[in-house]
Amino acid sequence: MKKVFLPKVKISYRVWTVITNEVAKWAKIGKESYQSPLECVFYPLTAISLNKKRALTPFDTVNLKDIRQFTLGDVFIPPEQYTNYSSYAASFSAPMGQEQEMQQVFAQGIETKLKKNPQFYFLGPGHSHPFSVGTTSPSSTDINHHMLPYRNKNEELLGFGFSLAIIVTQHPKPIAFDERYKWQACVFALDEYNQVQDLGVAETEGFNDLLQPFYYSHDGNTWETLQKAFLGEKLIEHQRWPGGWTSFLIRENEEKATLIMLPPRFPTQMPVKQTISLITKQAGESEFWDCGRGYKNYCLGDINSVHYLKQA
Ligand SMILES: [Zn+2]
């Protein structure tokens, strides 16, 4: 088999603390009541860093090989009242007639977190294999009932040809006094060919990838407001996209427009430009738009923006 490039996975220290506390809690409950640790489920929210080889936009299909790094920056822990955890499986249940309410609690819990940090994606749930020491692998249930449905969902909703599954196991060399070092996160992905890929054990860190998008900052907000004012009627559309992307569709003339897409970590990450035909709605090749790392170098309107640069 051809060796493929696989993305790295990192987990922020704070998120790892939350996950390991939850895993440890259910392992302890199980050991005390049933002589064996219980599995549990959590919903990680993940930032994505793309490889720089191709200028990808939120409208392109993104596969595993296009990704340089996944960084887990937040996590939703399911409310205890809905948990149905055992030592060999973890699922959820609601009292009769309250299933819809449960679904809503889960969807809202994730949505609220994504609203605060739009640079994150929900790419599939994680769970624990508290009986495993060191490495593990997804069971056929994990693959068929979790990884596969989420892979299909991610493709349909986000244009991603993969899903992610974190499985927490016991650390092979634990440090007894700290839960964070008693466990490790084994990461698996289901790729565009429905093959399970082992992404290895996640490292804890990765702060830079977790920053909120530029438009959430004061500078970003001011810059966007100015750009919109300069563009005036030339601005056909200004939109937010999953993952913290922003797009500006700018009219060049009667037939042609330029689509500028700002990635979640603009201006550190380069924007992507694309020509759009206003007649056929066809998009041209995507290319990086490199004006350096200062946001003031990027001017979406032409004549006025030169004026803005001189003043700045
Ligand atoms: Zn499992």
Residues whose N, C-alpha, C, O or C-beta is under 5 A from the ligand:
A	BS01	ZN	S139 D142
